[in-house]
């Protein structure tokens, strides 16, 4: 199976004799058998033929449009997975305050556990006393999450941990990638740019998996519900941020797969973003990560398949009102 990322301005995606054809001008760049395409991400100004659109709708292949800066424009998706009874179950789960609290506690606790694991693993070589101190402080905050009495209190501890975590993460970065703090809209430096783009890609991997599980990605339990934000995708991906995006971004910069020449600055908003070549390198690394195997869920599965397994487990959890059934990611 294959996930297509089209990043070239002026590229066209058409269909001919059962193949997806990528072209630019009169030149055919690649042909891919339609049956192996599982998803498409289009970045910037890429043209898509009506034959592709119909084929994707018929085969339930999601198509996502992003800007060059990682902004989400929209999606093409089939309505075949719409299940109003499943949506009803999601809303009913939100009304159970105890259930919602336990789900939130589990997701945030495991997110922080994974962040600590990243710090511990990288500090084995760095041996930073500052990182060790932060690691211990985070451990204290984790203990407070266990006894938190509200979702707001849990999110307060999560915010405090995140500030400590990113401060420690900075220690492991090459000088040109070091940053003062986590910045999002817009990202203000190279590493924040990579994190933001990676989180966007991961968010819509979760979006796809949630839809495949016949659920609504906008009805979450942890993040505030608001217009245009897929809250459930944000909720379920929290433990994965460090496990997937942070870890492979760290690996890319420490192994010198990407450097400061692969970024551009937007003079209008002061944001820093990957350029065309940088995006291509990043997307290849992200897809390589998502197709690599892990053994966290009692067997060997690709990271993308594990995302689907977690979303399926959330569906089971809300039907049985049992938060333990949610198989939130924990790394070692």
Buried (B, 14 or more C-beta within 10 A) or exposed (E): EBBBBBBBEEBBBBBEEEBBBBBBEEEEEEBBEBEEBBBBBBBBEBBBBEBBBEBBBEEBBBBBBBEBBBEBEEBBBBEEBEBEEBBEBBEEBBEBEEBBBBBBBBBBBBBBBBBBBBBEBBBEEEEBEEBBEBBEBBEEBBEBBEEBEEBEBBBBBBEBBBEBBBBBBBBBBEEEBBBEEBBEEBBBBBBBBBBBBBBBBBBBBBBBBBBBBBBBBBBBBBBEEEEEBBBBBBBBBBBBBBBBBBBBBBEBBEEEBBBEEBBBBEEEEEBBBBEBEBBBBBBEBBBEBBBEEBEBBEEEBBBBBBBBBBBBBBBEBBEEBEBEBBBBBBBE
